Amino acid sequence: MLYLGHLAAQAEIALPGAGYERHAAMTWISAHIAAEKSRLWTATLEDITVDGISIGTWSIRARTRLESPTPVTWERRATLIRDGTELTELARTLLTGKVAERGVKPLLDISMMILASKCHPEGRKIEIRDLDGLHVTAKISKKSNPLMLLKNSYLKIRGL
């Protein structure tokens, strides 16, 4: 619980004023990236629809590096454990029924959809460090559709 609480605090710092949903989403994504222990991590969600409106295809690309661990003061431990417990309960609620049968992947997909629905298309870098010193630099960006780019270029050339 302390680990998730620490990641949640880091997400709040990395995404100031973003709201609980985006902080929780970034926490879960960071935890997943840290668990995979890869230096380069990528994931893509194609054709995301939010409230009946298509927002396109989005990807998250993250690079990791190991730095010195971050110490946690005794005063912060109780707060971080409480925050980690709340996130675990939220994840448990989302992973009930048929979703739970498919494992953690739906939680990662939900997290990516939350972030994509609230991000700007040009992308944004988010930096988070976990308790063990793993530094995650993630970039969330919208993938362009090459066919749409060709169509738009054709229309511009034709003066339409």
Buried (B, 14 or more C-beta within 10 A) or exposed (E): BBBBBBBBBBBBEBBEEBEEBBBBBBBBBBBBBBEEEEEEBEBEBEEBEEEEEEBBBBBBBBBBEEEEEBEBEEEBBEEBBEBBBBBEEBBEEBBEEEBEEEEBEBBBBBBBBBBBBBBEEEBEEBEBBBBEEBBBBBBBBBEEEEEEEEEEEEEEEEEE
